[in-house]
């Protein structure tokens, strides 16, 4: 069951859903609008001959930060990591879905490739997988509405929350765009 605006506001008031900062005007009929942070991770393709998922690739990306007036230009075919401005926290019986804004999708902006699912127990800012599938650059601005998050009720509370030590959760508590930590699947096993 997807939570309605009434249920979302109720869960926020009880402190079960945390969206910080929150403007209650951003609560839509079945979601909350999220905003773009000022920090990005841009891929530096000249430093690596290929991506080997078994190894840490700390120098695969470089940080870029924009100010309130200067846009980040996302070029056609480009893929970068961004972040939500909002810190999100979920209780043990809710899961969330991150989706793009349809108005931005209509100009060729995709905000996630596969990472649209937010587990129960999540705490942190959401990393955005930004792609431009249009033929022209897209100007992205700090604080602009970038996506929306909806919430679904689980049949029962989860036994093991995201961030539990036994799960090996890689991104709990992230505060900005976070590069892939997939290599830990190899080193942790």
Secondary structure, 3 states (H helix, E strand, C coil): CECCHHHHHHHHHCCCCEEECCCHHHECCCCEEEEECCEEEEECCCCCCCCCCCCCCCCCEEEEECCCCCCEEECCCCEEEEEEEEEEECCCCEEEEEEECHHHHCCCEECCCCCCEECCCCEEEEEEEEEECCCCCEEECCCCEEEEEEEEECCCCCCCCCCCHHHCCCCCCCCCCCCCCCCHHHHCC
